[in-house]
Amino acid sequence: MSNHIPAPSRMPPLSPDAYDQAQKDAQADFVATRKVDFSGPWHVFIRSPELLTHAQRMGEYLRYRCKLSGRISEFVILLVARDWTQDFEFGTHRKHGLKAGLSEAVIAAIAEGRRPGDLDDELRTIWDFVTELQRTRRVSDTTYGQALARFGEQGVIDLAGIIGYYSLLAMTMNVARVAPPDGEAYLPRFPE
């Protein structure tokens, strides 16, 4: 995808043997809540165990229990990851997006920074909402009305929540310079 030359991580994973009690408790809470291995961005967040605990609980709701479908959520996450050029987030959610029903063509277009040409009405509404909010920091009445009609008030709030939550993860991972997952490429860098 890119000829990007990676910079070294600023915050490589810490050894669990070196965790203090608050870090051990935060990791145990994560594993109990998520029922998955402690990996990905969480090795960065472990440096602030209370933030980790609060962030992962919000993420657990937004990822697995919010009003929006997995397909929509993954589409939003990919848009956020592309906006922040967050390689780990994009690489991880590329795989999840495929499993949720997004096509390779849609994901490739997002990675290239362009609007996919074959979006259905639902994903067009999401594209408009997410890109407008990220670019202008606001959502027009027209875009809001379309999202409200399709997803209801809770859906709109959950949508904004997903954008904000995955922006938090992306910013934090960019500060720490988290590399993409094994087997995934770096996103193309756009002029800054």
C-alpha positions in Angstrom: 0.0 0.0 0.0 2.8 2.4 0.8 6.5 3.0 0.6 6.4 4.5 4.1 9.5 3.9 6.1 8.4 3.2 9.7 9.8 5.0 12.7 10.5 2.9 15.8 7.8 2.5 18.4 7.9 5.0 21.2 6.1 2.7 23.5 6.8 -0.9 22.9 4.9 -3.5 24.9 5.9 -3.7 28.6 6.6 -7.1 30.2 3.6 -8.1 32.3 6.1 -9.1 35.0 7.0 -5.4 35.3 3.3 -4.2 35.8 2.4 -2.5 39.0 -0.8 -3.6 40.8 -3.0 -1.0 39.0 -1.7 -2.3 35.6 -2.3 -5.9 36.6 -5.8 -5.1 37.7 -6.5 -3.2 34.5 -5.3 -6.0 32.4 -7.3 -8.6 34.3 -10.4 -6.4 34.0 -9.8 -6.1 30.2 -9.5 -9.8 29.8 -12.6 -10.5 31.9 -14.6 -7.9 30.0 -13.5 -8.6 26.5 -12.7 -12.3 26.7 -9.8 -11.9 24.3 -6.0 -11.6 24.6 -4.5 -8.4 25.8 -3.0 -7.0 22.6 -3.1 -4.2 20.1 -3.4 -0.7 21.3 -3.8 -1.8 24.9 -0.1 -2.2 25.5 0.1 1.5 25.1 -2.9 2.3 27.3 -1.5 0.0 30.1 0.8 2.9 31.0 -2.4 4.7 32.3 -4.4 1.8 33.8 -7.4 3.9 34.8 -7.7 5.3 31.3 -7.3 1.8 29.9 -10.2 0.5 32.0 -12.6 3.3 31.1 -11.6 3.3 27.4 -11.9 -0.4 26.9 -15.4 -0.5 28.6 -16.6 2.2 26.2 -15.1 0.4 23.3 -16.7 -2.9 24.4 -20.1 -1.2 24.2 -19.5 0.6 20.9 -17.9 -2.3 19.2 -20.2 -5.1 20.4 -23.5 -3.8 21.7 -24.3 -0.4 20.2 -27.4 0.2 18.0 -25.4 0.1 14.7 -24.5 -3.1 12.8 -21.0 -4.6 12.7 -20.8 -3.7 9.0 -21.6 0.0 9.7 -19.2 0.1 12.8 -16.4 -1.4 10.8 -17.0 1.1 8.0 -16.8 3.9 10.4 -13.7 2.6 12.1 -11.9 2.3 8.8 -12.9 5.9 7.9 -11.5 7.1 11.2 -8.3 5.1 10.9 -7.8 6.5 7.4 -8.4 10.0 8.6 -5.8 9.6 11.3 -3.5 7.4 9.1 -3.5 4.9 11.9 -1.9 1.7 10.5 -2.7 -0.7 13.3 -6.3 0.4 13.6 -6.8 0.2 9.8 -5.0 -3.2 9.4 -7.0 -4.8 12.3 -10.3 -3.4 11.2 -9.7 -4.2 7.5 -10.0 -7.9 8.5 -13.0 -7.2 10.7 -14.6 -5.2 7.9 -14.3 -8.1 5.4 -15.9 -10.5 7.9 -18.7 -8.0 8.5 -19.5 -7.8 4.8 -17.5 -4.9 3.4 -15.9 -5.6 0.0 -12.2 -5.4 -0.8 -13.0 -2.6 -3.2 -14.7 -0.5 -0.6 -11.8 -1.0 1.9 -9.2 -0.3 -0.8 -10.9 2.9 -1.8 -10.9 4.1 1.9 -7.2 3.2 2.2 -6.5 5.3 -0.9 -8.5 8.2 0.6 -11.3 8.2 -1.9 -15.0 7.7 -1.7 -15.9 4.1 -2.8 -18.1 4.1 -5.9 -20.4 1.3 -5.0 -21.9 2.3 -1.6 -25.4 1.4 -0.8 -27.8 4.1 0.7 -26.9 3.1 4.3 -23.1 3.4 3.8 -23.5 6.6 1.7 -25.3 8.1 4.8 -22.5 7.0 7.0 -19.8 8.2 4.6 -21.4 11.7 4.5 -21.8 11.9 8.3 -18.4 10.7 9.2 -16.4 12.6 6.6 -18.4 15.8 7.2 -17.9 15.6 11.0 -14.2 14.8 10.6 -13.5 17.5 8.0 -15.7 20.4 9.3 -16.1 19.3 13.0 -19.8 19.7 12.5 -22.7 18.0 10.7 -25.2 19.9 8.5 -28.9 19.7 9.1 -29.3 17.7 5.9 -26.7 15.1 6.8 -28.0 14.9 10.4 -31.5 14.5 9.1 -30.5 11.6 6.8 -28.7 9.8 9.6 -31.5 10.4 12.1 -34.1 9.1 9.6 -32.1 5.9 9.0 -30.6 5.2 12.5 -32.7 7.2 15.1 -31.3 9.3 17.8 -29.5 6.5 19.6 -27.9 5.5 16.4 -26.7 9.0 15.7 -25.2 9.3 19.2 -23.6 5.8 18.9 -22.2 6.8 15.5 -20.6 10.0 17.0 -19.4 7.8 19.9 -17.6 5.4 17.5 -16.0 8.2 15.7 -14.8 9.8 18.9 -13.7 6.5 20.5 -11.7 5.3 17.5 -10.2 8.8 17.1 -8.9 8.5 20.7 -7.4 5.1 20.0 -5.9 6.4 16.7 -4.4 9.5 18.3 -2.9 7.5 21.2 -1.4 4.9 18.8 0.0 7.6 16.5 1.7 9.2 19.5 3.2 5.8 20.4 3.9 4.9 16.8 2.1 1.6 16.8 2.9 -0.4 13.7 0.3 -2.3 11.6 -0.5 -5.8 12.6 1.7 -8.6 11.2 0.9 -9.1 7.5 -0.7 -5.7 7.1 0.8 -2.8 5.1 1.3 0.8 6.2 -1.3 3.2 4.9 -0.2 5.7 2.2 0.9 9.0 3.8 -0.9 12.0 2.4 0.7 15.5 2.2 0.5 17.2 5.6 
